[in-house]
Amino acid sequence: MGSVAHGDEAITTYSMHVSSKYLELTRKKLELTRLPRELELPDERMWEHGTPKRVLEPLLDFWLETYDWRAAESRFNSLLPQFRTTIRTTSPTGTQSLRVHFVHKRSTRPGAIPLLLAHTWPSSFIEVQRIINALTEPQYVPDMGGAVPQAFHVVAPSIPGFGFSDASMQEGFGLEGTAEVFWELMGRLGYSEFVAHGTGWGFSICRVLAIRYPKACLAVHTVNPAFKAPTYRQSPLQYVKWRIAELTQAKVPLLSFGYVGSDVELRSGQRREDLGMQNEIGNRQPLGPALHRLCSLRPQTLAFSLCDSPVGLLAALLDVIHTRDVAPRPFSGRPRSPFLSPVELEMQQSDEEQVEVGQVPSGLMPQSPEYTTREDGRDGKRCTWSPTEVLNFTMLQWLPGPEAALRWLRRAYMDAMAPWYSNYIPTPLGVSTFLPHNSNSSTPLMWGTSFWDMSWVKRHNGRSAMLPGFETPDTLVIDLRECFSSMVEKGRIIFKVPEGYVCYSWEKTKAEAVRGCKRHSGNMAYVSVGMRVPGRREYAGGTAAQEASISWSR
């Protein structure tokens, strides 16, 4: 192992290696599994009572006969640069030191933006496995539009108690404690300013980061959020806008205020039931209200079952990820262009999928041996996971034990109900939605204007995704690039350039470049003009003495 610091703040490289004894114990528990009897229901109703035996039993057989954790472990170690560092936190109940596990990959591209990826519950850091390379090293193809895709420095920490991060033994450790740990981690890595992405409870972590550390967390992106309806008392202007849009069915452009027709349709039945399955600001409860209530209010009761039964944990997670069958052929044999991303291929070959806000950008997804696109359910109802993927997902919950994550969920739920959590914050928010055709499973996005500065929205019809990093990685990468790059270009987020560093600008004129550099770093003069990317002229701002340090070669 190597380290890049000394003392308590050392950052040490990390490789996953689970004890063979623990793997043997897991196998024994699998062999001793007693599956419950169940009702014989038709296929269309087999999930009404929970995870069906006909789905779980083949996975149990696969786990015993075929699944190879060591192969998965080796693959994750080779694909994901992992580290650990000790972070000390302070709370009313005392101080604690936690070893925090995280994935960190820096981009070699100029102008890369630090990006924090916060995973949700129940999930883990492996959410990033299909997107990390595309985010850090986007391809540039001069003959295909000349666009320079936005690059990112990616940091994906494990919430304390998840994956290979130490669990907090403080009862009050939840969203606030996690946000503090992530903020400390980003600062230790040299990222005093960053943007963040998260879904579900990961989105809640991002919200607390934006509330508690607004000078550090400059913008947030999320997928499929569920927002509370605006009230006249809390947000009178947004309430009036919503009522007008509802009365006009969002059919009058000047009176729609960003709402679309589907936002005001079918406001009874399924929609009201669905609205009851979320917290104050947007965490859809994946297990449904009853089981989610048990998880969040009585975690220790559930822990006795899930901590001792890998199959019980698998059954719960299957219900979360909504896996409806085991993929007999998980990879697509479709011929692939070496340049187009999977979503761009589909846009060429079919017009069934519509993007209602904006156009699919020409960002390119690098083709690598680590990721091959799978057919993802073009009916918009499901994304088929392979058996290995399901078990990898389960193992990352089984290895640390689910009890700490359940305790964390209880406190996170309480934090999300606190009055301060629902206050409006001026942090820019970007939103992508992935919903099946004719779906009303999401609240109107513009309800979020009561809580955020809604700056970027894109709706993808005909595709569903709960874990977009797993299920629609190609589209998620493109949306992240477009969202944050547009915020930078419009001046919605401004990164300060440290003194002594060069400020690069793609402004059209010298005067605009000077103004842009001054916004970023204060008193900085224009120095030079050149090209780091063929066909893309740039200005560089700094002091005259810095001109020699400017690099124009790609």
N, C-alpha and C positions, 0 to 999 in steps of 0.2 A: 504493500500500500504506500502511496505517496501522499504528501500533504503540501499545502500552499500557504500555511500560516503556522504560528506557534502558540502554545498555551491553549486556553479554553476556546479560543476562536479559530482553532485549526480546522481547515477544510480537508478532509481525507477522502481519497478515492475509495469506492465501495464496490464489491462484487457480491451478488447473491450466492449463498451456498447454504442450503438447508441441511440440517443434520440427518444423516441416514437413519438414525434411530427414530426420528420423528416421522420420516416417510414410511418406515416399517409400521409404526403405530397407526398411521393413517390407513394403511392397507388392511390391517387387522380390523379396524373399525368398519371399513367398507365390506369386508368379508362377513362380518357379524350383523350386517344390516337386516332388519325385519321391516319389510314394506307393508303399509296398511292396506286393507281392503278398500275398494271404492265402488261407487255406483257405476253401472254401465250407462253412459250417456252418449248421445249421437255426437259426431265430430264437431258440429257447429256449437255444441254446448259443453264440450269437455273441459273448458277452462273456468266454468262458472263457479266451481267449488274450490278452485285453486289449481296448483300444478298437478296435471294428470299423471297417473302411473305409467301410461303408455309412452309418455315423453321422457319421464325420469329413468325408467328401468333400463332402456338402451344406453343411456349415459352412464349409469352405474356399471354396466358390463364393459363399456368402453374404458372407463376409469380403471377397472381391475385388469383388463386384458391388453389394452393398447396404449393408453396414455403414458407419456414419458415426461415427468417433471424435469428431470435432468436436462433433457433436450430443450425444453422451454426456458429453463434457467440459463443455459448457455446462450440461447438466442437473445434473451433480454440483456444479458451482460455484454454481448457484442454490439447490440443495436443501440442501447441507451447508456450514455456516459453518466454514471451514478456516483454520488458523493454523500458524505455525512459530516455534520458539524454540530457542536453543542451550543444551544441557545438558551440563555437564562431569561426567564420571564418573572414578572412581579404582579401579584394580584392581592386583593384584600385578605385572602387566606394564607398568603406567604409567597415565597419565591421558590422556583424550581428550575432545574437544569434538564433540558431534553435533548437527546441526540436526534437530530432531524435528518431524515433521508430525503434526497432530492435528485432529480435529473437536471443536468445543466449542459447545454451545448451552445457555444457562441458561433455566430455567423462570421464568415470571412468577407461578406459584402459590405461596402460602405453604406452608411446611413441606416444600419440595422436598428430596429427598435427593441428594447428589452420587453419581453412578454412573459408574464406570470400566468401559468395554466393551473387553475385550481380544480381538482377533481371533486366529484360529488360523493354522496353516500347512497348506496354502498358501491364503491368503486375504488380505484387506486391509480397510481402513477402510470400504469401501463396504458391508460387512455391515450397517451401521446405517441405510442409506438408507430402509428401509421401517418403521423403528420409532422414529426420532428424534423426529418430531413427536408421536406418540402418547405417548411417554415424558415429553416436556417440557411438553406442553399438553393434558392429558386433558380430555375433555368432562365437564361436570356437567349432568345432566338431572334436575331435581327431581321430575318426575312418574314417574320410573322407578327407584324404590327409595331415592332420597335419598342414595346412597353418594357419597362424595367420593373419586375415584380418586387414588392416590398419584402424585405428580409427581416428576420427577428433573431434576437438572442433569446433562447427558450429556457425557462426555469420551470420545472414541474415538481413541486415538493409533495411529500406524503404528509397528510394531516397527522399530527401526533396521535398515535394509537392505530393508525392504518399502515399497511405495508411494513416497512422496516424503520419507521420512526417510533421512538419511545412513546408509550402512553402516558398521559398526564394522570396523576393520582389526586388531582384537585377536583372537587365536585363541581366547581363553577367554571371549568374549562370548556368553552364552546366556540362560538363564532368570534367573539372578541379576542380570546386567547390565541386562536388560530391566526387571526389577522395580525396580531402582534408578532407572532413567530415568523410569519411570511414576510412582514415588513422588515424585521431584523435581518432575515436571510438575504433579501434583495439588497439591503444596504451593505451587508458583508461581502456580497459578490461585486460591489461597485456600482450598483444600479440605484442611484438616489431617486430617479424618476423612471416610471415604467407604466405600461398598460397591462390590463388583466382580462382573462377570459375564464368563464366558468358557467356550468349549467346546474340546475337544481340547487343543492346546497353549496356547490362550488360558486354559483352566482351570489348566494348569500354571503359567502366569505368575501367575494369581490366588493359587495356593497359595503360591508363593514370597513374594508380597506379604504374605500372612497370616503366614507364618513369620518373615520378616525385619522386617516393620513392623506388628506386631499392634495397636499403638495408633492406627494410621492406617487400615488395612484392617479394618473392623469385621465384615464378613460377606461371603459369596460365594454366588453362584447359578451353577449349571451345568446342562447338558443331556446326557443319555445318557452319564454317566461309566462307566468300567469300573474296578472296584477289585480289588486283590489280596485273596485269601482270608485271613481272620484265622488266625494261628498261635497255638498254645498258648504258645510262648515269648514272643512279642511282646505279644499281647493275650489272656490266658487267659480273661477273662470273656466277651469277644466270641466267642472260639472255642467255648466251651461253649454259648453261646446259639445259635450257628449249628448246632452238632451236634444240639442238641435240636430245633430247627426242622426240620432235615433228617430226623431220625428220625421226627418226627410229621407230616411232609409239610406243615408249616405249617397244619394243619387244626384245631389246638387254640388258640383265641384267646389264652389266658393263657400259652401256651408258644410262640407264634410270634415274639415279640419284634420285630415290625415286618416280618417276612418274609411273602411271599405264596406261593401255590401254585406259580406259574411259576418262582419262585426255586429250587425244589428238584426240578423236573421236568427230564427229559432231560439229566441231568448227564454224559452221555457223548457221543461223536461230535461233533456240531456245536459243542456248548458248549465241549468241551475244545480243539477246534481254534481256536475264537474266542478263548479265553483266552490262547492263545499269540500273539495279534496285538495286544498291548497292552504298555505299560511298567509300571513298578511300581505307579503309583497312578492310572492311568486315562486314557491316551491311546490310543484305538483307532487302529490304523495304517491309514489309508484306502487305501493302495496295496497292502496285503497285506505279509506278512513279508519276502519276498524283495526286492521293489523298495524297500520302506521301509528295509531294511538297506543297500541300495546308496546311497540318498539320505542316510542318516544317518552312514554310515561312510566312504564314498568320494565326497564331494560334488563334488570337483573333476573326477572322471571324468565324472559326469553333466552337470556344468556345460558342458563342451565341446559337448555335443549340444543342450541346451536353450537355451543362451545364443545360439546361432546359428540356431535353427530355430523360428520362431513356431508352425509346424504341429506340430512335435515337442512343444512345450510345451502346445499345445492338447490333443494326444492324452493326455498325462499328466494334465492337469487334468480332462479328461472322465472318466477312470477314477476320479479322486478324488470328483467330485461325483455320480458314478453317473447321469449323464444317459443315458437309454435311447433317447430319440428327440428330434427337433426339433419343438417345438410348432407345429402348423399354425395354431392359434388360441389364443394365449397368454392371453387375457383372458376372463373369464366374463361372459356376458350375463345372468346371474341378476338379477332385480329385487332392489333393495336397500332395506332400511329406512334412513332417515337417522340412526337412533340405534343400532341393534344392530350389534355387531361381526360380522365374517364367521363366527367360531366360534359366536357366539350364534345366528345364522341357521341354521347347520347343526344345532345342538342342537335348535332348534325343529322342523326339518323331518325329522330322522332320529334314530332312537335306536340306530343302528348303532355309534356311537362312545361308549365308556364312559370315565368318569373314575373311577378306582378309589379315589383318596384325595382327599377333599374335594369340593367342588362348584365348577363354573365360576363365578367371581365376576361381578358385574354391572359390571365395569370396561368402559368404552366406548372404542372405537377411533375416533378422528376420521376422517371421510371427507375425503380431500384428493385433488387432481388428481395428486399425486406417486405414489400407490399405488392400484392397482385389483386386487382379489383375483382370483387365477387358480384354476382347478380344480387340485387338488393330488394327484390320484390317490387316489380314495376306496377303492381296493383296499389302500391302506396300503403299497404297494411302491415308490412313486416320487412325486416332485414334478417336474412337467414345467417345464423352463426354456425361455424363448424363445431364439432364436439370438442376439439382441442381448445378453441377459443373460449367456449363456455367453461371448461375446466380450468384454464388459466385464470379466468376471471374469478372463479370460485376459490382456487388455491391462494390467491392474494388476499382473500378474506379469511380463509381457514388458517393459514400459517401464523399470523399474529394473534389469532383468536378474535371472535367478533364482539367480545364483551366491552372492550374499550370504545369501539366504534358506536355501540349502542348507547353507552353512557354519554359519549360526545353528542349523539343525535338528540338525546333528551335535553341537554343544555342548549344546543343550537336552536331547538324549537322554542325554548324559553327566551333566548336572546332575540329571536325574530318576532316575538310578541311584545317586546319592550317598546315604549312610546318613542324613544329616540330613533328606533330602526325605521319607522315609517315617515320620518321627516323628509322634505324635499332636499335634494342635494344637486348642485350645479354641474356635477361631473358628467361629461358626455357619455351617452350610452348608445351602443350599436346592437341591433337585434336581427337575428335570422330566424325564420320559422320554417319548419319542415312538417307539413301536415298532409294527410291523405285528402283526395278529392272529396268535397262535400262534408268536410269535417268541421265540427264546432268544438274541438277539444282544447281550444286555447281562448283565453280572454282577449278582448280587443287590445291591441298593442298600444294604442294611444292612451289607454288608461295609465300607462307608465309615465306620462307627462306630469302626473301629480307627484312623482317621486324622483324623476330623473330629468336631465336635459336630453331628450330623445333626439339624437343627431343623425342616425343612419338606420334604415330599415330595409330589409329584403325578405320577401315572402316567396317560398318555394312550394308550389302546389304539386300534389301527387307523390310526395315522398315523405315518409315519416321517420323520425329519428329521436330516440331518447338520449343516447350516448353518441353524439355526432362524430366524435373522434374515432369511434369504432365503425359506425354505420354509414356515414357519409363523409369520409375524411377529405376526399377531393374537393367537394363543395365547401366544406368548412374552411379549408386552407384558403381558397379563393376569396371567401367572404371576409376572413380575417385580414387578408392583404388589402382588399378594397376598403373595408371599414376604416382601419386605422390610417392608411395612407391618405384617404379622403379627409379625415379629421386633421391630419398634419397640413395638407395642402390648403385647407380652408382656415387654418389658424385656430381650430377648435382646441387643439393640444399643441403646446410649444415646449420643446425640450431645451433646457439651458445647455449651452456649450461651455465647459469649464475653461477658465482662463488659461491661455497658452495653447489651446487647441484650435484647429482650423474649422471654420463653419462652411460647409458646402451648400450651395443653393441651386435649384433648377429654375429660378425665376427667369422671365423672358427678357428683362432689361437689367442693366447694371444698377439703376436706382432701386428697383424692386429687390434685387439681391442684397444691397446694403441695408435696406429697411428690414428685410427678413433676418439677416444676421444680427442686427441690433436687437430685434425682438428676442432672439435666442440667447444672446450673451452680453447685451449692453453696448458698451463703446467698442465697436469693431469696424474697421474700415475695409473697403474693397481692396483686394490684392491682385487676383489673377483670374483668367478665364481659360478653360480647356475642356477636355473630355476624359472621363474615366470609363464611360461606356460609349462604344462607337455610335455616332449619330446623335448623341445627347449632349448638348452644350451645357456646361455648368460654370457658375461663378464660385470663387472661394474667397471667404472673408477672414481677415485676421490682421495682425500687425505686419509691417513691411519686413521685419526680421523673419517672419514665418514663411515667406514665399518659397524659400528653398526646401521647406519641409512638405510642400504640397505635392501630392502624388497624382499625376494624371494618367498613369498607365493602369490598365485593367489587370 
